[in-house]
Amino acid sequence: MPKKFMKRYLPTPERVRSIESLHFLGDILHEPNLWHINRHSVARAFLVGIFLTFIPMPFQMVAAAFFAIWFNANLPLSVVLVWISNPVTMPPMFYFNYKIGAWILDRPVLNFEIQLSWSWLSGRLMDIGIPLYLGSVLVATCSACLAYLVIQFLWRRKVRSDWRERQLLRIRHRRATRKSKPGADAHQSS
């Protein structure tokens, strides 16, 4: 996994601790595991962030921070991943979730236009809300679990690849030092 890339773009613990609006959290922000970039904390951060990305709710970032602390995931990464659902991506994501929920409940997909009024919201909440949230929880769970497993797999693959590369470099170095020593071949053959 690109650990250096993440370290370059994620905020430092000192920077986050300096944000005055987060001082109510107290010593929680001093927990070092919330800032580590390792396979487990990053995979958990993807689990938390991707799950909450697909859940239609206000204050997703606050929920991501809470669950990152609870699951001991990388806090900045969990919060940043929630921004996958932004004003541009939310409509297609949540419409897809609604269609999945309607399909599971065996309900017809309603043609509707969203109106920002209490009468529309109260009248359509049950018709749209139940399939939307059912589909959202299902898609969120599947996506988050898949992201967790993919991060675990890619991280392990990268570690194995780096280990093999180091082993090959050691072997090449040994061979080069054997060839450069005069009389090394005569000493080995006897």
Residue pairs with C-beta under 8 A, 6 or more apart in sequence:
1 39
1 42
1 151
1 154
1 155
1 158
3 37
6 37
6 42
6 77
7 37
10 37
10 74
10 76
10 77
10 80
11 76
13 29
13 34
13 35
16 22
16 29
16 75
16 76
17 29
17 30
22 29
28 34
28 69
29 75
31 69
31 72
33 41
33 72
34 41
34 68
34 69
34 72
34 73
34 74
34 75
35 74
35 75
35 76
36 74
37 74
37 77
39 151
39 152
39 155
39 156
39 159
41 72
41 73
41 74
42 73
42 74
42 77
42 151
42 155
43 148
43 151
43 152
43 155
44 68
44 71
44 72
44 73
44 74
44 78
44 148
45 68
45 73
45 74
45 75
45 77
45 78
45 81
46 77
46 81
46 144
46 147
46 148
46 151
47 71
47 73
47 144
47 145
47 147
47 148
48 64
48 67
48 68
48 71
48 73
48 78
48 81
48 144
49 64
49 77
49 78
49 79
49 80
49 81
49 82
49 84
50 81
50 84
50 140
50 143
50 144
50 147
51 140
51 141
51 143
51 144
52 60
52 63
52 64
52 67
52 82
52 140
53 60
53 81
53 82
53 84
53 85
53 93
53 140
53 143
54 85
54 93
54 97
54 136
54 139
54 140
54 143
54 144
55 136
55 137
55 140
56 90
56 94
56 97
56 132
56 133
56 136
57 63
60 82
60 85
61 79
61 82
64 78
64 79
64 81
64 82
65 75
65 78
65 79
67 73
67 78
68 74
68 75
68 78
68 79
69 75
85 93
94 132
94 136
96 135
96 139
97 132
97 135
97 136
97 138
97 139
98 109
98 128
98 131
98 132
98 135
99 109
99 131
99 135
100 131
100 134
100 135
100 138
100 139
101 130
101 131
101 132
101 133
101 134
101 135
101 136
101 138
102 108
102 109
102 110
102 131
102 135
103 135
104 131
104 134
104 135
104 138
105 130
105 131
105 134
107 131
110 127
110 128
112 124
112 128
114 120
178 184
178 185
178 188
